[in-house]
């Protein structure tokens, strides 16, 4: 288009007016200069940035002289002197992101990868090629080139990817490959470089990492064990199989002919003997297959077929035969990483991993316990007994997870490559990282139940809890409760929520003198939901909501309740419990306060919960539940139990056997819960809330948490919690 524009401009110039000759001369000279520059730029663009043939393409971003061309006709030949003294720098087995990666090169808000131009490294004397570009590695380079991670400018790159194919150690010269890496422009002992290798090692040792001097480079490896894998630095990837392109995954079902299928060809002899013995004793549960004998001595083995060790004439199509079994075995062979794993997953068969210390693909983010079964090599003889203990419901769930993981992360080389880069990006830019649930959950929609407070360890004990006391006008009872709470070791602070707008709270100087922080907030409206407001004064994760008349709880009971909450921070943990029951006469839910062994709710008049639930109650309560509670002055505790149970699908936890929670100094006329209409409204609340949620989220359990040695006949000084109340 630029050239066409210049030609049209040339034709429009006037030649007939003599007075304009000088101007025309200058115009022609300027036009010639523009045409020369245009032709030069077009030539540079055509031959520097665009590939030719079927495999030629370019990145859709900035096109400059650094843009990679995936065309072998543009490959540059680099001569290597194999007899020259090599500066050999062994692989650093202790690399971490802090000492082998220059994080300051990753200045942008996302990961950027520079790919070296296609180069052919040749021994100057023997003309031996260091490595030949395979179709698989070409697809990996192509995936990076077309991804959002690619940059054509090495100066803005965070990581560098050589075009040297190191996928299969059998297919490259490890000495020449090591020399080739050191000749790379930005190598610098492998810093900020990443290398793909699926099949490491060679006979007779078959090391779990390739025998090349990779120095400080990040290895995307397909055969790591726990000794060679540098946790948080390397990335474990699967071994690709070319047979996966033709495979089609069957539906998840527990109705399959065999319990276990063994179709791996390269099993170690002693494992194969054990499996054959199992197949001979229980042929209806396990099938062991091997290679098919060649029709003639000239024919090589056909790896797309399998034959039984009993009937060699019956040939089965592989990997489609794996769809006949619920579980499929991946056991140890000379190399840890095997293409069998992806072939098994492609047929929706649950992998049984019998390889000790094997680092599974993407193990840092993928929860393989949801989609596989691991068994020790020494326990292979008992594999059937272990698999038989898994229910059909669990099998179908695991099959669905296998199918989802395969389609999400393993279905082709492009998907594998992008997943590996995302894992690296999440390490370098942790704020961009996905959560474990997002990596492993099939259904991440808002209706799915999950634990939003999943913690890998206990909540910190040193932080303690904040006691939030909702009160109206019972000053004497309030002061007594504050004095009792102040001596609880795990208490950090007390927040008094004064819910009376007609009367000011007592002056702070009249409150009991305690060693813990005490704050008072007077609300603008008298609402029961005020007890759950996420006040900025609450600095702890744990909140104890407690009424001003609950003065019978002991120090040990409160301290023990907090310890239970630390182990279950996503649950409501409390003392008074209730249950919901279905009334077949009225066809409605009924609120039951009678003493039973079953519970489905814990009243928040004395209960621990995470402050996350206060935010959810205030800002994310479904429907008009919160407004209804505030208008009717009832059921705020039921609403909180519904909220938590609906999100986590977990019941509350009752602690200690105490069941009586009546204020000895309070008359029944003062207590809100003494009204019969109050109880009827609570039954109506359960019925109303269940309709808003569209289901009954409350879970009924027979469970209570008591201290260790609580009922044992031990001296009190040996018990951590002595003062635990009775019924």
N, C-alpha and C positions, 0 to 999 in steps of 0.2 A: 504493500500500500504506500510506503514511503517513496519507493522508486517511481511508482505511477504518479504520485503527486509532483515529484520533481519534473517528470517529462511533460506533464500538462503545463506546468509553469514555464518551461522552456518554450513551448509553442505560443504562448500568449505574449511574448516579448515583441515589441514593435521594432521594425527595421527600417521604416521608410522615412523617418524624420531626421534630416542631417544634424539638426541642433541637439539631438539626443544621442549622438554617436559616443560621446565620452561616457555618458551615463550607461549606455548599452554595453560598452566595453567593460566597465566595472562590474555590471550585472553578470555578464558572461563569465568573468573571472571568478566571481563569488559562487556562481552556479556550478562551475567546474569543481571548485573546492568541495562544495556540499555533496555533489555526486560521488566524488572520490571517497569521501568519508563514509557515505551511505553504503557504497559497494563494499568497502572494507569491513564495516560493521556487519553487513549481511553475510559476507563470507565467513567472518569469525563466528557468527551465530550458527550458521549452517553446519560448519565442520567442527566446531568446538563444543556444541551443546546438544546436538540432536543425534540420536542413534539411528542406525539404518537396519533394515530387515525386520524380521518378526519380533526380535527381542529388543529392538531399539525403542527407548522412551526417555523422557527426562522428567525431573521433579517439577511440580507445578509452581514452585516458589521462585525465588530469585535466580535468574539465569545469568551466570557469569563463567569465567574461565575455570572455576573450581567445580562446576556442576558435573556430577558423575555420569558417565555413559556406560550402560551395561551392554556393551557390544564387543565381542572378542576381536573384531577387526581393529579396535582402538586400544588393544592391550599393548602395554609397553614392555619390552624385554629388558630385564635387569640381569647382568652377568655377575656371578658369584665366584669367588676364588676359594674353592673348597680346601686347598692346601694351606691357606693363610691361617695365621694364629687367631683362633676365635676367642673373643672376650666372653667367656662363658659365665653367665650369672644364673645360678640355679633358682628354681621357683621358691619364692618366699612363703613358707608354710604358715607363717604367723601374721599374714596381712590382715589389716582391718581398714575400715574407712578413714581412720584417723591418721594412719602412717603410710599407706600405699596409694592413696587417692588425694590428688590436689583439689580439694573442694572449692578453692577459689576460682577454678576454671568454670565452675557451674554457677555463673552469676545470674543467669536468666531465671524466670519463674517456672521453667519447665526443662526437662532433659533434652539436650541437643547432641546429636551423634553425627560425626563426620566419617564418611567412608572413603578409604584410600582408592585412587584410580586403579582400574584393572591392570595388574602387572604379572608378567611371567618370569619367574626367577629361575635362571639356568646356570648350571655349572659351566664355568668358562672353558674347562679342559675336556670334560666328558660329554657336554651338551645334555646332561641329565637334568630334567625338570624337577624342581623342588616339590611342586604340587600341581595337580590338574583341577580346574574348576569343575565341580560336579553340578548336576541339575539341582540337587537339594540345597547346596550352598548358594547357587544362583538365586533360588527362591527366597532364601534368607536375606541376601543383599537387596533383592527387589522389594521385600516387605519393609525393610528399614528405609529404603530410598523413597517409597511412596507414603511413608507414615508421617505423622506430625513431629516425630523426633528428629528427622533428617535436617542437616544444615550443610550447605555447600561451602561454608566459610570455616576453615579450620581454626581461625582465631576466636570464634565464638562457640566452639564445640566444647562440651563437657567430657565426652567420651569419644574414642577413636576406634573404628572397626576396620581391620585390615581386609583386603580382598583376597588374601591367601587362604585357601581352603584347607582347614585342619579338622574337618568333621570325622574322618576315619583314619586312624593312625596307620592302617594297612595300605593306605593309598598315597602317602607322602613320605618323603625322605626326611627323617627327623633332624639329621645333621644340617641339611640344606635349609630346612624350614626354620631352624633356630637362627641360622645366619641371615635368612631373608628378613626375619623380624627385626634384627638389629640394624638393618639398612633403612628401615622406615623413617621418614622425615621427622616424625614427632614421637618416636618410640620412647626414649628417655627411661630405659629399664622397665618398660611396660607400664609406666604410670598412666592412669586414665585410659588404658586400652582394654578392650574386651575381645575374647577369643571363643569361638564356638567349637566344641568338640564332643561328639556323641559316642564315639567308640575309641576309648583310650587304651593304651597298653598294647603289647604284642607278646608273642611267645618268647620265653616260657613263663614269664612272671605275670603278665597281664595286669599291670599297675592300674589303679583306679583313677589316675590322672595322666594325661598324655606326657610322653617322655621327650618333651621339648623344653628348652630354656625359656620359660615364659616370665621369669622374674616377678614383677609386681602386677602383672596383668590380671584382670578379672576373668575367671573361667566360667563359661556357660557349659557345664559338663553333664554328660549323660551316664556316668558310672561312678559317682562319688560314694565313698563310705564315710563313716563318722570320723575317720582319722584324717582323710585327705580333704574333706570339705571344710572350707573356712567360713564358719557361721557368720552371716550378715555381710559377707563380702562376695563369695561366689554365688552362682545361681544354678540349682540343679534342674536340668531339662530332661525331657524324655528322649528315648531313642526312636527315631522316625522309621516307619515301615512303608515301603512303596505299595504294599498291598492294601493300604487303607483307602486309597482313592476309589476302589471299586466296592467298598463295604457299605452296607446299609443296616442301621441299627434296628433290631426288632423291638416290640413293645415290652414293657416291664410286666413280668408275670412270674408267679411262683410255680406255675404248672409247666415244669420242664422235666425232661426224661431223667437226667442225671443230677446228682447232688454236686459232684465235682468232676471236672474235665481236666485232663493233663495232656496237652498237645505241644509242649515245648520240646524242641529237638535236641538241644545241647545240654541236657541235665547231667550233672555229675553222676558217675556210676552207682555210688552207694545210695543216693536219693532215688534213683530210678529203680533200684532193687526193692526199696521200701514201698514204693508206690505200686509196683507189680504185685507184691504180696497182698496189699490192700485190695487191688483189683481182682485177684484170684479168690479172695475170701468173700468180697462183697461186690460182685460184678454189676449188680443192679443199681449201685450208688456211685461208683466211680469208674470212669473209662480212661485208660492210659493208651495214648496213641504215639506212634513214632513215624519215621520216614518210610516211604514206600520203596520197595525194591525196584530198580531200574529194569525196564523191559529188555535192554541189551547192555552189554558192557560199555558201549560207546556213549550211552545216554548218561547225563548227569542227574542228580537228584532234583525232583520237582518239588520246590518248597511250598507250592500252592496245594499240595495233597498231603493227607495223612492216612496211615493204615494202622489197623489194630495189630498188636503183637501176637494175637491168636489167629486172626484171619488176614493174611497179607494181601489177599486178592481183592478185598473190599476197600475201594479207594474213596476217601471222603474229602470234600472240598473245604479248604482252609482259607480264611478264618471263619466261614459261615457255619461250620460245624459247632463252633463254640456257643451258638445260640441254643443248643440243646441242653445246656447245663446251667444251673443256678450260680455255681462258683467255678472259677478257673484258676489253676495254680501257676504262679510265677516263682520258680525256685532257683537256687544258686547254680551258676555255670561258670565258665572260665572268666567271663565278664559279668559284672553285677548288673549293669544296665542292659535290658533286652527289649527288642521291638515287640515282644509278646505282650507287654503290658498294654500298649495302645491297641493292639489287635484284639485283645480281650475286651477292653472297654468299648471298642467300636461295635461289638456284638451284644452290648448291654449285659455282659457277664461280670459278676462281682469278683475282682481280683483277690486271690489269697496269696499274700506275700510271705514266702518262706526264705527270706534272705536276711540274715542278721546284719545289723549296722548299715543297711542300704538306705541312702538318702533318696527318698521318693521325689519325683518331679514337682517343682514348685512347693516343696514341703513347708517353706516359710509362711505361706499364705493359705494353702489348700489343707483343709482338715480331712485327711485320708481315713480317719476312723469312721466317717459317715458313709464311705463308699468302698471300703476294703476291709479285709480281715488279715491281721498280722499274726504269724505263728513262728515260734522259734524253730530253727533247723533241727534241734535235738528232739523236738516234739512232733515231728512230721508224721510219725506213726499214729498219732492220736488226732489227726486233722479231721477225720470224719466225725468223730465224737463231738468235736468242738462245733462243727458246722451244723450238726443235727440239733444243737441246742438253740439255734437261731430260728425264731418264729417266721411264718410265712409273711406276716404283716411287715416285719422288719426287713425281710428279703426284698419285698416290693419297694419299700422305702429306699433301700440301698441301691437297687437297680435304677430307680429314678435319679438318684444322686449321681450314679456312674454316668448315666446318659447325659445329665446336665453338665457335669464337669467336662466330659469329652467334647461336647458341642461348644462349650464356652471357652476352653483353654487348649484343647489338644487336637482338634479336627483336621488341621492342616498346618504346614510349616509357617505360614503367615501368622496364624493365630498363636502358635507357640512362640514365635519371635516377638510379637507385640506384647504378649503376656510377660515374657522375660524382661523386656525393657520397662514395663510398668512397675515390676517388682523393684528394679534398680531405681527408678524414679521415686518410688515411695520411700526408699532408704535415704536418698539424697534430699528430697523435699518431703519430709514426713507430714506436713500439713496437707499435702495433696493425696495422702494415702487413703485407701479404702479400709473400712473396718473389717474384722474377721467375718462378721455376719454378711457383709456385702460380697465378700469373696466366695462364700460357701452356701448362701441361702438361695434356694430355687425360687421362692416366692418372697420378694421384698416389698410387697404392697402394704398399704397401711392397715389392712385388715388382718394380716398375719400376726400371730402371737410370738413374742420374743422377749428376751431379757435385756432391757436397755441399760442395766447397771452391772453387766458382766465384769467381774474383776478377777484377775489372775491370782490375787492374794487377798488376805483379810484386810478389811478397812483399818486404818491406823488407829491403834489403841490410844496413843498419846493425844489425839485430837479431842476425844471425849464427845459429849453430846450437849445440846442446848435444850433445856426444859422450857416449853412454852405453856404457860398456865392461862387458861381462859377463865375469867372471873367477872362477876357483875357487882356484887355488894357484900359477899361473905368475907369480911376483912379478917375476922378472928381465925376462921378456917384457913384463909390464904396465908396468914403469917405462920401458922403452925406447919403448913405444907412447905413453905420456903425453908424453915429451920430444918425440916427432915431432909429435903433435897440437898441442902448445902453440905451435908456430911458424906454424900455419895462420892466415892473417889473419882469416878469417871465423869462427873459433871463438870462442864466448863463454865457455863453461864446460865442465868435464869432470865427469861423474858416474860413479863407479866402483861397480858393483853386485857386491858380494862375495857369491858364491853358496855359500860354504862355512860350514856351521854348526858344524863340528867344530873349526874353527881361526879365531881372530880375525884380522882384516886387519892388516897392518903399521901401526904408529903413523904418524900423519900427518907427523910430523917426519922420518920415513925416506923419504918420497916425494920425487921430484925437485922442486926449487924452480922454479916456473914463474910467469909473470905473469898467468895466467888463473885463474879461480875453480875450485877442486878440492874435490869433496865425495865422501864415501864412505858407502855404505849397506850394512849387512850384512842379508841377507834371513833370514827365519825358516824357509824351506824351500828346498831345492835344486830349483828349477824353471826350465826354459828360458824359460817365459813371463814370468819376472821382468824380462827385458830389455825387455818391452813394457808394463810397468806404468806408468800415468801419474803418475809421482812429482811431488809439488808442487815439488820443487827444479828441475824443468825449466821455465824461464821463456820459452823461445823456441818459435816455431812449428815450426822444423825440428829434427829429431832425427837424429843419425848413430848408428845401432847398429853396434857394431864389436866383434869378438872380440879377446881379448888377444894372439892370435898373428898378427894381420894387421898386421905391422910393415913391409911392403914398399911400401905406398902412399906416394907423394911428396906434398909440400906442394901442388904445382900440381895434382896429380890430385884431391886432396880439395877444394881451392878451386874447381876447375872443376866437380866433382860438385855442390857447393852451388849454383853459378850455374845449372846445368841444373835443379836442383830448384826454384829460384825461378821459373823459367818454367813448370814443370809440378808445382805443389805437391800435386796430387791423385794423382800417380803415385808409385810406389816407384822411386827413382833410385839405382842402385848399380853395383858393379863385377863380382863373380863372377856369372855367369848360368848358367841351366840350362833344360832343355826337357822337356816331357812328350810322349810318343808313344803311339799306340795299338798294342797287340800283337794282331795278327789270330790268332795261335796260341792264346794264353791268353785272348783276348777281355777283356783288362784294360788299364788305363793303366800305362805304364812310365815310371819316372824315369830320365832320360838325362843323364849328366854329360860325355859326349864333346864335343869342341870342334866346334861347327857354326856356321853363319851365322844360324841361327834361335834365338830365345830366347822363353820364355814365363814365366820366373821370374827374379827377381834375389834372390840369397841375402842375408839380413839380417845376415850376419856382417860386412858392410861395405856399408851402404846408408842413404840418406836417406829419411825419410818424415815426413809431417805428424803432429803430436802427436794430431790427431783420430783417427788410426788406432790409436793406443795405447789410447784410450778405447774404441773400437769392439772391439778385440781383447779387452780385459779385461772389458767389461760387455755386449757384444752379439754375441759369437761364436755362430753357429748350432749347434744340437745339442750334442753332448758333445765337440766338437773340442778345446776348450781342456783339458778334463780328460784326454782321451786323450793329448795332447801331453805333459802334465806327468807322466803315469804311465809313458810309454814313453821320455821324455827324447829326443824326436826330432820333427822335422817342424814346429817352430814357425815357421820361415821359409816353408815351403810353406803353412801355415795363413794367414799374413799375406798372401801373394800371392793366395790364394783369396778372402780377405775383401775386399781392395781391388778386385780384378777383378770380383767379383760385384756390387759397388755401383756402380762407375764404368763398367764394361764397357771399360776401357782396359788395355793391356798395360803392363808395367814398362819402364823405360828403362835400358839399359846404357850406361855412359860409359867411354871410353878402351879401347884394344885389349887391355889386360892380361888374361891368362887364368890365369896361375900364381899361386896364393895359398897357398903352403906355407911354414910357418915354418922357416927354416934351422936354428934352434937346437933345434927340437922333434923328438923321435923319433916314429915312427908309432904306437907303443904309447900315447903320451900323447894322441893325437888321436882324438877320438870318431868322426870320419867315416872312419877307416881300417878300421873293422870292416865285413866283408862283410854281416853281418846288418843293419847300419845302412842299407846301400844297399837291401837287400830291403824293409826297413820303409818306406823313403821311397817306393818304388813302391806299397806297400800303402796308404800315406797318401793318395796322389793318388786311388787307386781308392776309398778309403773316403770322402774328403771330397767327391768328385763325387757320390756317392750321397746324402750328407746335403744337399747343395745342390740335388739334383734335376737338375743339369745340369753341364756342364764350363765354368766361367766363365773359365778361363785363355785368353788370346789369344796366338797365336804370331805373331811379327813378325820381319822381317829389318831391324833398325834398330840403329844405334849412334850416340851423340853424341860427336863429337870437336871439339876446339877449332878455331877458324878458323886457317888457315895451318899446321895441324898437319903435313901431309905436303908442304907447299910448300917449295921450296928458297929460303928467306929467311934472312937473318941472325937469330940467336936474339934479339938485342935488339929486333927488330921484332915478335916473338911475345909475346903476353901470357902464355902458358903454355908454358914451355920444357921443363920436366922431366916429360914424359909418358912413362910406361914402355912398353916394347915387350911382345910376347907373353910 
